[in-house]
């Protein structure tokens, strides 16, 4: 995320929950309104912390996918979050 300077319509981050939490602010900042953020690399015990952090305005959960103990979220940024 540190190397990306321009906002994007789609960001995919397959990282540990710890790294996703550290990068949360940057990931949200770099996501355009109505853009999608896909986060994965999350294991079941980290679900509550990740949902508390990521599933909040301006992001909304579009989908949650699971495979064994692994979890992936597809999140969408609100179009009306005041960002141009």
Residue pairs with C-beta under 8 A, 6 or more apart in sequence:
1 11
1 13
1 23
1 26
1 27
1 30
2 26
4 11
4 30
6 30
7 29
7 30
7 31
7 32
7 35
8 30
8 31
8 32
8 35
9 32
9 34
9 35
9 36
10 35
10 36
10 37
10 38
11 27
11 30
11 31
11 35
11 36
11 37
11 38
12 38
12 40
13 20
13 23
13 27
13 37
13 38
13 39
13 40
13 41
14 39
14 40
14 41
15 23
15 39
15 41
16 41
16 42
17 41
17 42
17 43
17 46
17 49
17 50
19 41
20 27
20 39
20 41
20 42
20 50
20 53
20 54
21 49
21 50
21 53
24 53
24 54
27 37
27 39
28 37
28 58
28 59
28 77
31 37
31 59
31 77
32 77
32 83
33 58
33 77
33 78
33 79
33 80
33 81
33 83
34 76
34 77
34 78
34 79
35 76
35 77
36 62
36 74
36 75
36 76
36 77
37 54
37 59
37 73
37 74
37 75
37 76
37 77
38 72
38 73
38 74
38 75
39 50
39 54
39 72
39 73
39 75
40 70
40 71
40 72
40 73
41 70
42 50
42 70
42 71
42 72
42 73
43 69
43 70
43 71
44 69
44 71
46 71
47 71
50 71
50 73
51 61
54 73
54 75
55 61
55 73
55 75
57 78
57 81
58 77
58 78
58 81
58 83
59 75
59 76
59 77
59 78
60 75
60 76
60 78
61 73
61 74
61 75
62 74
62 75
62 76
63 73
63 74
64 71
64 72
64 73
64 74
65 71
65 72
65 73
65 74
66 72
